[in-house]
Amino acid sequence: MLALTLVALPGWLDQSPTWANEPTATVLSEAVFQVTEQQRSWWAFQAVRNRVPPVVENSSWPQNEIDQFILAELEARGRQPTSPADRRTWLRRATLDLTGLPPTQEDVGAFLADDSSQAFAKVVDQLLASPAYGQRWARHWLDVVRYADFYRGDPNSRKKPDTFETTQAWRYRDWVVDSLNGDLPFNQFIVHQIAGDLLPSPHGDEIYPAGLIATTFLSNGVWDFGDADKEKIVSDMADDNIDTIGKAFLGLTLGCARCHDHKYDPISQQDYYGLAGVFYSTHFLTDLGRKGGEYLLNRVPLVPKSVVEQRAERVKQLNETKKKLAELEKREPQPADDDPERLMLVAKRDKQQSALPPEPPRALAAQEGGTPGGLFPNIQDVPIHVRGSYTQLGPVVPRRLPEFFAGESQTPITGGSGRRQVANWVASTANPLTTRVIVNRVWHWHFGAGLVRTPSNFGTLSELPTHPALLDWLAVRFVEDGWSLKQLHRRIMLSATYQQSSVGSREQRAQDPDNRWLGRFASRRLEAEPIRDAMLVAAGRLDPALGGPAGADLTIRRRSLYVQTARWKRSSYAMLFDAANPDASTEKRHVSTVAPQSLFLLNNDFPLSQAGQLAQRLIREVPSDAAARIQHAYQLLFARPANSEEVAIARQIVASSDGQTGWEDLAHVLLCSNEFVYLD
């Protein structure tokens, strides 16, 4: 494998392929690219091994094998896990964790009354079967894939956000929700997103809508609309897909090899352009647009071609009728209402209009073939871009997978873009990275930190895993369970590790302040979406409906998943509470604590409105007994009763204002409390 430096080659342009007349073509002097011994021996690049759970001294604590791995590391350091969380705390934790919504009073009562050995398992299974599970966990995945509903708009414009161009990206969001709720095996989840347009319909239909929609993963990227350099846009599209696939599925920063050999991982610039040929041979645009103008993204019909053609013919006939009517009115500027020719044309137009079927649904799907009008318009191999620029081209690299990871004797890609080969390699059990990466992500989303604390980077600059044997054990079980995310959730949540209290001793916190060894559950603030959704639930206002286009702003009653995610907007509620920046793949959200968050909760119309609705609900559901009403509020918001001190404080707040206003004040105080916005 070669790493190359720039040397001009006179006469090369005379023998060059179709792109030669555009950029300056060059070839490079050879310098050997070598994989180092450190890279060869790096833990993440080794085959996943089936580890044996270790023997532990405190054999009564483990609930499953996960606990044996965790406890062995604690005992090796002379420590013990903390006590289990009480049942109410665990139920609120599990329910918010899996569904992003708080438990109902009925849920709490049923769980507390169930003293069977399967009580915890029943809860987990019920939560995994809830449609809210897919809504909650889809948001996690959308962070990783730089998802946005709306991607165009001027933040200084006077236009409302909903007047900007809507993409069909919401169909991808709904596909993710449905795939998670249906427990689509994760290897198929991968293949659909990289090459779903190439998959046959499982029902034998001409069109496979889910496969087309899934490739929005590739099309919904972060590219500059207004860039006058159209070829740079196409180059950035290929780079964005290589980079996102690397981070999301493999935990590799493949994009670092765009301009030169990767500085730290065994990925050469030739590897990069072997992959780049795959994505240059895939098109996401119907038109690059004029210089300085905007490009047009693919909007692929989700119906058979014959249906599209039939509608097009009807539109043509309707337009011909309209044209004749316009010509008549032009000949006779004011034809009589009873003019026979006019009456005939109007009747024909109206009949054709009423019989016209609606526009077919469309998806932002990827398709085979290069970008029309671009430098690489066909399915083809591409040359190395010197320093990442298409204006300086080196030798052509055959489309292929990275050699260190996929081997040097790969089957050549001779037909199609090569996305099927990329998808199958990423989703292969022989790939040492993919299963480790997704298992680690799920662990991160359950515990607030992964076993590897750099979820999108498993390369040589990543953090070492705290429990490498556990990571491999989980990866092996994940494949044995049919790549089932739901089974992975179940294993993790039914462990004693997950069921621990967040209240550890002072000594324990001093010994392990970052909780790397998982001797307790780490309390953490809820994300922006469950904070807002829990407010709507408490107020009795949440609309749980699934799917469809996103709403324009915070005031809709639907879940936060269905509030617009716009790339150009940085002042939204979600961004204030540390939502993922949709400009790039986000491996983990960072949690800030800043004054504007408190000011939002105190003064914004949304929390104030929910506090008012909550107060009305409390009065309606407990009409006369103030103490019982306070207890009802605590059960709704915290899944527990209020203690005597809390009741006394609540009474003081209510008494400080007249009538319903006092209850609104109390509701507002409780909605702003740490207990409401934290997961224990």
N, C-alpha and C positions, 0 to 999 in steps of 0.2 A: 504494500500500500504506500502511496506517495503523498508527501506534503510538498507544495509547489510554490516557487517564487517567480515573480514576473520577469519575463524576457520577451522582447518583441520578436515576431517571426515574420519577416517580409515574405509576401507571396501567399500567405495562408488564406487570405481572403478570397483569392482566385479559386480556391478549391472548397470553399466553405459551404455549409448547408444554408437553408432558407433564411436564417437570421443574420447572415453575414453583412448585408448591406446596411443594417441599422447601427449596432454598436461597433466599437473597435475590438477586433478579435486579437487574442494574444495566446501564447503558450508559455509554459513556465519551466524553469529548470528544476531538476529532480532533487529532492532531499528525502531520505527515507523516513517514513512515519513508523515509529516503533511503539509497540505496547510495552509498558514497563512491567517489571515483576510485581510492583505494588498494585498496579491495576489488575493484573491477572489473578492475584490472590485476594482481591477485595471481597469482603464477605457477601455483599449484595449480588455479586456476579457469579457466585457459586450456586450449584444446583440446590434446590430446596430439599432438605432432608427430613425424614420422619423421625422426630425426636421422641425419646421416652420420657414421660413425666417423672420428675425426680421424687425420691422418697423424702418425706418430711417428718420432723419430730412430732409436731402437733397434728396428728392424723385426724383429729375430730373436726378441724376447722374447714378443710376443703369441701366444697359442694360438687366440684367437677375438676377435671385435669388442669384447667386454667389456674386454679387456686394452688395446685401443687408447684407450678412454676413460680408463681408470685411468692408463695410462702417460703420456698427454698432460698430465694434471694434475701428475703427479710431475715430468716434464721441465720443465714451466713453472716449477717451484720449484727447479730445479737438483738434483733427486734421482733416484734409481734404485730399483727394487724390490729386495728381498732375494733371496737364492738360493732355489731350490726346496727344499721339505722332502724328507728322504729317504723312500724308498718305504714303509718300515714306518710312519713317522709319518703319512704321507698316508693310508695304508690304515686305520689306527686312527681318524684324524680323520674320514674319509669314512664309515666303518662306524658309528661312534657318532653322527655327525651325522644320517645317514639312517635308522638303525634303533634308535638308543638302546642298542645292545648292542655289546660289543667283538668284533673279528674272531676267528675260530677259528684254530687253528694250521694247519689245512688251507687256509683262506683266505689266510693269510700266505704259505705255501709256494707255492700256485698263482700268486699275484700276482708274487712274486719271480722265479718261473721263466718268466714270460711277458714276453719282450722284444719283443713285437710293438708296432706303433704304436697298436694298439687296446686295449692292456692296461688303461689307466685307464678308457676308455669301457665295457669289459666289466664292470669292477667296479661302476661306477655303475649300469649297466643291471641287473645282478644284484641290487643293493641295492634299487633301485626296484621290482623284481619280487617282493621278499620281503614276506610278510604283516606282518613287523615294521616295515616302512616306515609303513604306515597307523597302527599302534599308536603309533609315535614321534611322527608329525606330527599325529595327532589331538589329542595332549596340548597341542601349541602352540595349536591352534584353540580347544580347550576353555578355555584361559586367557582368550581374547578374548571368549568368549560367556558368562562367569560361570557355568560349569558346576558343578553339584553333584549327587551321587547321593542324598544324604540332606539334608534341609533342615529337619528339625524335631527338637528335642531340648533338654533342659535339661542344661547342662554340670555342674550340681551334683546331678543325679539319680543315684540308685544303680543305675538300670537300665543294662544294657549297651547300647552304641551300636546293636547289630543288632536291638534290640527297638523302636526308633523306626520310625515309618512309612517304608516304602520307597516311593519314587515309581517310575515307569516310565522315569525319565530315562536309565537305562543303555541303553535301546534307541536313544536319540539318539546316545549315545557310540559304540555299535556301528555306527550308520548313518554317522557321520563316518569311522570306520575303514574301512568298506567303500567309501565314496565315494572316499576318498583312494587306497586300493589299486586301485580300478577306474578311477582318473583321471577321475572325473566332471568334465566341463568346469566351470570355476569359475563361469561365469555361471549354469549350471543348479544348481550348489551353492547359489548365492544364492537363486534363485527357489524352490527346494524349502524353504528354511528360513523364508522370509517367507510363502509362499503354497502350500506343498506339498499342503495339504488340498484345494485347488481344482484340482489338476492331474489330468488323466485318467490312468488306468493305461496304460503303454506297451504292455501286453499285452492291453488290451481288457477287463480284469477289472472287476467292479463296484467293488471296493475297491483303492486304491493304497496299501498299507501304508507304503512308503518315504516317500511324500509326507506322510502323516499324522505319521509318526514325526519327520520333519525339522522340523516346526513346534514340536517341543519346545523349539527355539531360542527361541520366543516365550513358551512356558508356564513354562519353568524359570527364572523370575526371582526377584529378591530383594524379597519383600514381607512385611510384618509379619503373621504369623499371628494374633496375639492382639489386634490393634488393634480397639478397640470402634467406631471410626469406619469403617464399611464402605465408604462412598463414597470416603473418602480412599484406601483400598486399591485400589479400581478406578481412581482417578485415578493412583495410583502405578504401576499396571500399564501403563497407556498410556504414562506417562512413561518407565518402564524400557525399554519396547520402542523408543520413539523414540530414546532416548539410546544404547541398545546398537546399533541398526541404524546410527545416525550414526557412532559410533566404529568399529565393526567393519568396515563395508564402505566408508564414505565418508571416514573421517578427519575428521569434522565433529562438533562438540559441539552437536548439535541441542537437547539437553536444556536448554541455557542460555537458551532462549527460552520456557521454561514460564511465567515470571513477568513477563517484559518482553522487549522486542526485544533480540536478541543484542548485547552490548556491542562486539564486535569483528568478527564475520563477518556477511555479508549475509543474515541470517535474522531475519525479523520474528516477533512474537508471533502474528500471523495465520497465518504459515507453520506455526508450531508447532501451532496448533489445527486447521489444515487437515489435518495429519497425525494429530492426536489423534483426530479424528472417525473415521479409519480404524481405529484400535485400540480406541476405545470401541465401534465396530461389530463388534469381534471378541471372542469370549468364551473365557476360559480356565478359568472356574469353572462348576460345575454348581449351586452354592449358595453364597450369601454367608455363610450361617450367622447365628445369632442374635447380638445385640449382646454383645460380650465373648467370643463363641465363635469357633470356627475355620471358615474357609471350606473348601470342597471343590473341588479341582482336577478338570478334565475328565479322564476316563479313557475314551478313545474306542476301541471295539472295532475290531480289525484284521481283522474278518471281515464278510461281508455281513449286512445287517439281518435277512434271513430266518433265518440261522443263530442269531443272538442270540434271535430270537423263538421259534424251535423249542426252544432250551434253556430259555428262560423258561417255556414251556408245560410242559416236563417237570419243571422245578423246582416249578411250581404243583401238578402231579399228585402228585409225591412229598410235598409238604407236606400235601396233603389226606389222603394215606394215613397220614402220621405223626399228623395231627390225630385221625383216626378211631381209631388205635391208642391214643393218649393218652386219648381219651374212654372207650374200653373199659376201660383200666386204672384210670380214675377211677371208672367205674361198679362195677367189680369190682377193688378195690385189688390183689388178688393172684390174677389168673385162672390157672387150671391151665395147665401147660405144654402139655397136649394139647387145650386148648380150640380147637375148630374155627375159630371166628371169629378168634381171636388168631393161630392158625397161618396162616390165609389172609392176614391183614393183614401179618404179619411177612414172609411169602414175597413178597408184592406189594411191600412196602417195599424188601426186599433186591434184588429184580429191577429195580425202578425206579432204585435207587441205583447198581447196577453198570452200568446202561445209560446213566446220565447222562453226557453229554460234559463234558470239563473246561471250566472258565471260559475264554472266549476271550481271547487276548492283547490287551492294551490299550496305548495310548500316551497320553502327556500332550500331546494334540494341541490346536491352536487350531481354532476353528470360527467360521463366520459368525454374526452376530447379536450384539447387546449382552449385557451381563451380566444374567441373570435376577434380578429383584428390585432391580436397581440404578437409579440415576438416569437412565441412558441404556440402556434395555433392548432397543433395536431397532437396526437398521442406520440410522444417522442422522447428520446434521451436528451439531456441538456448538458451544456458545458459548465465547468467550474466558473463561477463569477469571482474574479479577482477582487479581494477585499469586500466581497459581498455585492459588488456592483455589476449589473447586467451590461454596462458599457465597456467592460474589459473581460473578454471571455477566453478561457483556457481550453484544455482538452475536454471532449465530451465524455461523460461518465455513464455507463449503462445503468438503467434503472435497477436498483437492488436494495437489499437491506444492509444495515451496518455489519461489517464483516466479523468484528470481534464477537458480536452477540449472536449472529445468525450463521456464521461459518463462511469459509472462503469458497466452498464448492456448492454454492446455492444454484438452484434451477434458474436459468435466465428468465427474465420477464420479457416475453415476446409478444404477448397479446393483451390488449387492454392497458389501462393506466398502470396497473400494479397494485391498486388499493386492496383487492382481495388478498393478495399475498401479504401486504402489510398488516391487514386485519387479522389474518390467520396466524401470522407470526406473533403479533402482540397477544392474541388470545390463546396461545398454545401453552399447554402444561409444561412444555420443555423450556419455556421462557422463565428464567429465574426471578424476574422482577415483578411481573404483572400481579401474581397472587399476593406476594408480599406487600405490594403497594396498596392494593384495595383493602386487604385485611388491616393494614396499619391505619388507613384512612378511617375505617369504621371504628376502630379502637379510639382514634383521636376524637371522633365526633361523640363517642359515648363518655369518654373520660376527660376531655378537654386538652389532652396531649397524647401523641402517639407513642408507641414503643420506640419508633424512630421519630424524633421531634422535628424533622424536616420532611414533611409528608410528600412533597413533590420533588425531592432530591435525594436519591439513594446512591449518588455518585461519591467519589472519594473525598469531596468536601462536605459531605453530609455528617450529621451527628450519628454516632454509633448507636445501635439499638441497646436499650437497657436490658431487654430480655430476648436475645436472639433465638434461643431455643423455643420459647413460646411463640414467637413470630412464625417460625417454620412449622411448628406443630399446628397452629391455626391455619396456615396456608395449605397444608396437606389435608386437614379436615374439610376445609372450604371446597377443595376440588372433589373430595370423596362425597360431599353433600350435594354434588351437582352444580357447583358454583352458586349456591343459594345464599343470597344476602340475608334472608329471613332466618335461616338456620344459624348463620353466624351471629346475628343479633341475639338469638335465643341462647346460644352457648355463653355469650358474654354476660347477658343480663341475669342469667340464673346462677352465675358464679357468686361465691362469697365475697370475692374481690369487689364486684359491682354493688353488692348489698351492704358494704361497710358504711358506717357513719362518717360524716365529714368532720366530726369533732374529735380531733386527736389530742393527745397530751401535749403540754408545752415542750417536754423533752423530745417527743417524737417530731414535732414541727421544727425544732432546732436542729435535729439530726438530718432531717430531709425536708427542707423548706419548700422545694419544688415538687415534692411528692413523686420523685422519679421511681421510687421502689414500691409505690402504691400500697402503703400501709394505712391509708384512709381514702375516703372519697373526696375529691377536690371540689369544694363549693365554687360555683362560677356564676357570673351574670348571664341571664338569658340573652339571646341575640335579639336584634331589632324586631324580627317578625313575630316570635312568640310573645314578646312583651305586648305588642299591639293586639295580637289575636286574643291573648288572655284578657285584655281589657274589654274587648267586644264580647267574649264569653261571659265575663262577670256582669256586664250590663244586660245580658240576655239579647244581644243584638247581632251575633255572628250569623252570617249566611254561609252555610258549609258547602254550597254548590261547587261542583268540580268543573274545571275546564273553561275554555273560551278566551277571547281577547282580554287583555288587562284593562283595568279601570284607570282613569286619568290621575287620581290623586288619593291621598290618605283617607278621605272621608267615606269611601265606599265601605259597605258592610261585609264584604268578602274578605277572605284570608289575605294576608300580606303577600303571599305568593302571586296574587292576582292584581297587585298594585304595580303600575308601570316601573320597569327598570330602564332608565334612559342613560346612555353613556355620557351625554353632554351635561347632565344635571348633577351638581355636587352639593346642593343645599337641601337635599331631601331629608325627611325624617330618618329613612333607612341609613343614609350615609352618616347622619349625626350619631346614630347608635352603632357605628362601625360595621355596617354591611360591606360585603365584598365590592371592591372596585371592579366594574365589569369591563374595564379596559384591558385586563390581563387575567390569566388563570390565577386564582387565589387558592393557596394551599391551606391557609388558616386565617381566620379573622383575628385582628388585633383588638384588644379591649382597651378603650380609653375611658377616663373619668374626667369630664370637663364640665365647666359651669353651664354651657348652653344646653346640655342634657337636662339638668335640673330645671332650668328656665323653661324648657319645652314642656316638661311634665307639670310644672306649676301654672303656666300661662297659655299654652296652646289650646285652641278650640277643641281639638280632638279628645285629649284626656279630660278636659272639663265637661265635654258633652257626655263621655262615658260615665263620668262620676255622677252626673245628673240622672242618667238612665239607671245606673246602679241604685241610686237613692230611691228612685221610683219603684224599682223592683223590690227592694227591701221592704218598703212601706206596703206595697201590694201583697207580698207573700207573707209578711208577718205584720198584720194591721194594727195590733194594739200593744203588745208587750215589748217595751224598749230593750230590756235585757236579752230577750229571745231574738230580737232583731239584730242586735250586735253579734250574738253567737252565730246567727245565720250568715252575716257578712263574713266572719272569720272562716266559716266552713266553706263558703263559696270561693273565697280568695286564697286561702291557705290550707284547705283540707284538714283543719284542726279546730278545736274549740278555743275560745279566748279564755285566758286566765283572769283571775279576779282583778289584778292590777290593770290589765288591758281593758276590761269592762269599765272600770272606774274612769280611766283616761278617755275612753270613747264617750262616756256620758258627759264628761266635761266639754268635749268638742261639740257634741250635739246641743248642749245647753247654751253654748256661747252665741248661737244664732236662733232665730225664730223658725219654728215649723220645719218644712222640708229643707230649708237652707242649711240647717244644722246637720241633717243627714247627708246632704250633698258635700258639706265640708268633711265629714267623717269618711265618706266614700272616696273623696279626693286624696285624703291623707293616706288611706290604706292602699290605694292604687299607686301612690308614689313611694311606698315603703320598700326597704331593701328586701324584705321577705317575699314580696310580690314579684320582684324582678330578678331574684336569685334562685338558682337551682341548688338545693342542698343534697 
